[in-house]
Amino acid sequence: MTGFLAWIRRWLANPTWRFLALFSVYLGAVGMLLPIGMEAFPGVIRFMVTATAAVEYALLVPFTDQASLADTVIHFGPFAVRIIGECTGLFEMAIYAACVLAFPTNWRKRSLGLLFGIPAIYAFNVLRILCLLIVGRYAISSFDFFHLYFWQGTLILMITSVWMLWIYLVVRNETGSSLPG
């Protein structure tokens, strides 16, 4: 048992393995807590869903007279989507937050990562839904591909890109400035 504990200590002394371990713990905690939170705080989730639907509608309406909003259902011509909790980007924000929290840096830099990264992920998610509305309206036969595959993969790239940008602009720079040195 002592040899195993020594191996664990050596393993966790490596920053890469420590990051992976902490990321797994944070993501596991979020994976357990987010569904509980969605049930425990339905008002917050309802606000996010309603706000996301309203933002999508507000982005569509200046460009078309075929857009309408009924509660959380956005109609674009004959095509309609219902915004649900999973459409708000909360899960993607949680993955990003686990990456930022697990990264070996100080809490000020982690806070900056969360402060700027989470809204960026939300904005990208809004763009995703807007594109899905356009695909659904004009190329319905491609909707499932874009919804299930293209945008899922793109969200992974978005989370990774925002995280890497945070590392490059904030964490990498030891002077505290957000500009690369």
N, C-alpha and C positions, 0 to 999 in steps of 0.2 A: 504493500500500500504506500509506503514511503517513496518508493521509486516512481509510482504513478503520480503522486502529488508533486514530486520534483519535476516530472515531465510536464505536468499541467502548468506549473510556475514558469518553466522555461518557455513553454508554448505561448503563454499569455504575455511574456516579456517581449515577444516579437510584436511590433506595432500593427503589422498586417493581420496577424491571427487575432490580436486583441480587438481590432476593429471588427473583424468578421464575427467574433463571439459577441461583442456588444451590439452590433447591428442585429444579429439573430435574436438576442434577448429583447431589444427594443421593439423589433418588428413582431416578435411573438406576443409581447405584451399588448401592442397595438391591435394585433389580430384578434386577441381575446377581448380587449376593452372597447374597440370601436363598435362592434355589433351590440354590445351591452349599452354603450352610450347612445346608439341610434334608437334603442328601445327606451332607455331611461330619460333621454332628453328629446322627445319628439318635437318639441317647439323649436329647438335649434335646427334640427334636421329639416323640419317643415320650412323654416325661414330660409335655409340654404337652397332648398328645392325651389321655393317660390321666387327667391332672388335670382337664381340661375335662369329660370324660365323668363322672368321679366327682362333680364339682361339680353338674352337671346332675341326676344321679341323687339326690344329697343334697337338692337343692331340690324334686324331685318327690315323693320317698318320704313326707314328712310329710302330704301331701295325698291320696295315693291308694295303694291296695294293688295297683294294676295296673302299677306301675313295677318294672323289673328292669334289672340291668346285667350284661353279659357282655363282659368285656374293654373294648372301646371302643364297643360297641353298646348303646344305650339302648332298651329296649322300654317302650312306654306303651300297654298293652292290646295290640291287634293291630298297632299301628304301631311301627316301629323305625327308628332312624337310627344310622349309623356315624359317629363323630367321626373326622375325618381332619385332617391338618396345616392345611389351609385353613380349618377350622372353629375354630381356636384364636384367631383375631384377629391373628395375627402380621403379616399383610400390612397390615391397617388400622393397627396400631401403628407399622409402618414408615412409612406415609404421614404419620401424625401426627408422628413423630419428624423426618421430613424438613422438615415445616412449621416445627417448633420450632427446629431447628438452622439453618435458613435465615433466620429472622427476625432483624432487626438489634437485638440486645440483648446484655447481658453473659452470661457463661457460668453465673453463679450463677442467673440467672432462667431460662436454658435448662434447667439441671439441675432446677429446681423444676417446670418444665413437663413434663419427662419423668417425674419422680418421681411426680407426681400424675395426669398425663394418661394414661399408659400403663395403670395399673390401672383408670382410669375406662373406657377403651375396652374393656379385657378384660371388665369387669363388664357393660357394655352388650352385648357379644357373647354373654355367658352368657344375658342376658335374651332376646336374639334367638333363640338355640337353644331356650330354654325355650318361647317363643311358637311356634316352628316345631313343637315336639313336640305342643303343644296343638292347633294347626291340623291337623297330620297325624293326630292321634287323632280329632278331632271334625269336621273338614271337609276330608277328604283331597282333594276335588276342587279346593280352593283352595291346596293346599300348593305347587305349582309357582309360582303367581303370587307368593305370599309369599316363597318361597325365592329366586326368581330376580329379582324386580323390587322388591317392597315393601321388603324388608330391605336390598337392595343400595343403594337410594336413601337409606334411613334411615341406613345406616352412613356414607354421605357426609355427611349432615347432622350425625351424631354427631361425626365427626372434626372438621368445621368448627366445631361448637358448642364442643367442648372446647378447641380451639385459640383461638377468639375469647374464651372465658371466661378462659383463661390470659393472653391479651393484656390483657383488661380488669382482672383482679384482680392480676396480678403485674407485667407489663411496663409498663403505663400508669402505674402508681404509682411515682414517682421516689424516694419516701422509703424504699423497701425493705419497707414493710408490705404484707401481702397483702390488706388491706382497702382498698376504693376510697376516695379522698380526696374 
